[in-house]
């Protein structure tokens, strides 16, 4: 280690130490504000806060798992509970005390997260040089994302940069894989997609098979893949900058019995929802209509998931992701700090009681939720075929299903100048924070 690097490390350690101390100072101040200004009402405030939280969680649970009048009563309770609490605080002239204590608590958590924040290398994928393509071939779905291809004039802009563009206009279903393979046979030196993650995955598999660079254009609805690559999701035309000034990221690809996925594959409850004909037009409404039966296990095949030497029997849902999601994401809607560690993320959900369901809704650690990572997952069932949602596409696959990962399989080309991936937020480790504040936490690189 050079003198400069040693000085930088010492400076970072000192900064983390003082941030940890500031976190503890803020939390103690928050408690002091309550004790000094609320006095004997402090215990009452705590009881009201805990009671309101319990009511909110219970109401949310009943809203998600009930139908008819009970569901709407639960919704009313959800809305009215915080209003009632606010009114009680105003009447007791304690609102400012609670707000000040809450602000100090938020400051404490902010300082704690900053003190425990990861180094850039933990959440930024390495960039590699990229040579501008000479015969880029792009597939664009003009219907994806509410018509973003037309709205941002992506076809014309891509052709001005020398790319060949194929629009998925029909009539009928267009074989995207056949289009991509034909382009490769004609000498394409880059493949790309402006469309949903399901279409991205199909063409990405072919690009990886032929070791060709792959371009992601964020013209889908949610663009989860683009999000984890740090691309601009508001203006997909900026993704085309990679054709003239790009860098390469080498990422992993997941497979379900040989079919590629870039985000995740789901089985069980969520896959049942994706199979519903109403899902594409009304995702939220479909989930709310189907969730009660799915949580109670009234529909669907009985699954068994094998993760290495661990077996989970009867999970209601299994989510297998291309890289683990951050912060215990249970729906595959969160973020992955990196997609190049060569591991699958696996979440299995088994809810057999109200307590476990409430814990699941609160995203707490419960016996019914198992999070794991590995290189292979096998999902068995008591029926010959099971529904699957692969990057949001509804499929039926034969059981047992084998999910694997291929490290560094895909060469993704991204613009040199892009929004980038935000620093991931990890749970506060108060034990480590205490060691940092006391100056007893080993420096990075030391054991």
VENKA-V119812 format. One record per residue. N is the residue number from 1. RES is the residue in one small letter. OMEGA is omega in whole degrees, 0 to 359 (NA if undefined). Layout:
BEGIN
{{N	RES	OMEGA} {N	RES	OMEGA}}
END
This chain:
BEGIN
{{1	x	179} {2	x	179} {3	x	180} {4	x	180} {5	x	179} {6	x	179} {7	x	179} {8	x	179} {9	x	178} {10	x	180} {11	x	179} {12	x	179} {13	x	178} {14	x	179} {15	x	180} {16	x	181} {17	x	181} {18	x	174} {19	x	178} {20	x	178} {21	x	178} {22	x	178} {23	x	180} {24	x	178} {25	x	181} {26	x	181} {27	x	176} {28	x	178} {29	x	178} {30	x	179} {31	x	181} {32	x	179} {33	x	179} {34	x	183} {35	x	185} {36	x	188} {37	x	177} {38	x	176} {39	x	182} {40	x	180} {41	x	183} {42	x	180} {43	x	178} {44	x	178} {45	x	180} {46	x	179} {47	x	179} {48	x	181} {49	x	180} {50	x	179} {51	x	179} {52	x	179} {53	x	179} {54	x	180} {55	x	180} {56	x	180} {57	x	180} {58	x	179} {59	x	178} {60	x	179} {61	x	181} {62	x	178} {63	x	183} {64	x	188} {65	x	182} {66	x	177} {67	x	173} {68	x	186} {69	x	182} {70	x	179} {71	x	183} {72	x	172} {73	x	178} {74	x	179} {75	x	178} {76	x	178} {77	x	178} {78	x	183} {79	x	187} {80	x	185} {81	x	179} {82	x	179} {83	x	179} {84	x	179} {85	x	179} {86	x	180} {87	x	179} {88	x	180} {89	x	179} {90	x	181} {91	x	181} {92	x	181} {93	x	181} {94	x	183} {95	x	183} {96	x	178} {97	x	180} {98	x	180} {99	x	179} {100	x	179} {101	x	179} {102	x	179} {103	x	178} {104	x	178} {105	x	177} {106	x	177} {107	x	179} {108	x	180} {109	x	178} {110	x	178} {111	x	180} {112	x	179} {113	x	179} {114	x	180} {115	x	184} {116	x	185} {117	x	182} {118	x	172} {119	x	182} {120	x	182} {121	x	180} {122	x	185} {123	x	176} {124	x	179} {125	x	180} {126	x	178} {127	x	180} {128	x	179} {129	x	179} {130	x	178} {131	x	179} {132	x	182} {133	x	176} {134	x	182} {135	x	180} {136	x	178} {137	x	184} {138	x	174} {139	x	181} {140	x	177} {141	x	185} {142	x	181} {143	x	185} {144	x	176} {145	x	180} {146	x	176} {147	x	182} {148	x	180} {149	x	179} {150	x	183} {151	x	182} {152	x	176} {153	x	187} {154	x	182} {155	x	181} {156	x	182} {157	x	180} {158	x	180} {159	x	176} {160	x	178} {161	x	175} {162	x	182} {163	x	171} {164	x	185} {165	x	173} {166	x	179} {167	x	179} {168	x	185} {169	x	182} {170	x	3} {171	x	181} {172	x	181} {173	x	179} {174	x	178} {175	x	184} {176	x	180} {177	x	179} {178	x	177} {179	x	182} {180	x	181} {181	x	177} {182	x	179} {183	x	178} {184	x	180} {185	x	180} {186	x	173} {187	x	178} {188	x	179} {189	x	173} {190	x	175} {191	x	179} {192	x	182} {193	x	167} {194	x	184} {195	x	182} {196	x	182} {197	x	177} {198	x	177} {199	x	177} {200	x	184} {201	x	181} {202	x	183} {203	x	178} {204	x	179} {205	x	179} {206	x	177} {207	x	179} {208	x	180} {209	x	182} {210	x	179} {211	x	178} {212	x	174} {213	x	183} {214	x	182} {215	x	177} {216	x	177} {217	x	191} {218	x	182} {219	x	177} {220	x	181} {221	x	183} {222	x	175} {223	x	180} {224	x	180} {225	x	179} {226	x	179} {227	x	182} {228	x	174} {229	x	179} {230	x	182} {231	x	179} {232	x	181} {233	x	180} {234	x	181} {235	x	183} {236	x	180} {237	x	179} {238	x	178} {239	x	180} {240	x	178} {241	x	180} {242	x	180} {243	x	181} {244	x	181} {245	x	184} {246	x	173} {247	x	184} {248	x	169} {249	x	181} {250	x	189} {251	x	181} {252	x	173} {253	x	175} {254	x	177} {255	x	171} {256	x	184} {257	x	177} {258	x	178} {259	x	186} {260	x	166} {261	x	181} {262	x	180} {263	x	183} {264	x	173} {265	x	183} {266	x	180} {267	x	180} {268	x	191} {269	x	183} {270	x	178} {271	x	177} {272	x	179} {273	x	181} {274	x	181} {275	x	183} {276	x	179} {277	x	183} {278	x	189} {279	x	186} {280	x	182} {281	x	183} {282	x	184} {283	x	184} {284	x	180} {285	x	179} {286	x	179} {287	x	181} {288	x	180} {289	x	187} {290	x	188} {291	x	181} {292	x	180} {293	x	182} {294	x	179} {295	x	181} {296	x	176} {297	x	183} {298	x	183} {299	x	172} {300	x	180} {301	x	173} {302	x	185} {303	x	172} {304	x	183} {305	x	177} {306	x	180} {307	x	184} {308	x	180} {309	x	180} {310	x	178} {311	x	177} {312	x	183} {313	x	173} {314	x	177} {315	x	177} {316	x	178} {317	x	174} {318	x	178} {319	x	179} {320	x	185} {321	x	175} {322	x	188} {323	x	182} {324	x	173} {325	x	180} {326	x	172} {327	x	170} {328	x	179} {329	x	185} {330	x	184} {331	x	182} {332	x	181} {333	x	181} {334	x	184} {335	x	174} {336	x	181} {337	x	178} {338	x	179} {339	x	183} {340	x	179} {341	x	175} {342	x	179} {343	x	172} {344	x	168} {345	x	182} {346	x	173} {347	x	173} {348	x	183} {349	x	178} {350	x	182} {351	x	181} {352	x	181} {353	x	177} {354	x	181} {355	x	180} {356	x	179} {357	x	178} {358	x	177} {359	x	178} {360	x	180} {361	x	179} {362	x	182} {363	x	176} {364	x	176} {365	x	181} {366	x	179} {367	x	184} {368	x	181} {369	x	179} {370	x	177} {371	x	189} {372	x	172} {373	x	181} {374	x	183} {375	x	182} {376	x	175} {377	x	176} {378	x	182} {379	x	179} {380	x	182} {381	x	179} {382	x	176} {383	x	183} {384	x	180} {385	x	179} {386	x	176} {387	x	178} {388	x	172} {389	x	183} {390	x	187} {391	x	176} {392	x	180} {393	x	181} {394	x	180} {395	x	170} {396	x	186} {397	x	178} {398	x	176} {399	x	359} {400	x	181} {401	x	180} {402	x	178} {403	x	181} {404	x	178} {405	x	176} {406	x	183} {407	x	174} {408	x	187} {409	x	190} {410	x	176} {411	x	181} {412	x	177} {413	x	180} {414	x	178} {415	x	177} {416	x	178} {417	x	182} {418	x	181} {419	x	179} {420	x	181} {421	x	180} {422	x	178} {423	x	181} {424	x	178} {425	x	179} {426	x	181} {427	x	181} {428	x	176} {429	x	187} {430	x	177} {431	x	179} {432	x	179} {433	x	179} {434	x	179} {435	x	177} {436	x	181} {437	x	181} {438	x	181} {439	x	181} {440	x	178} {441	x	178} {442	x	176} {443	x	179} {444	x	183} {445	x	177} {446	x	178} {447	x	NA}}
END
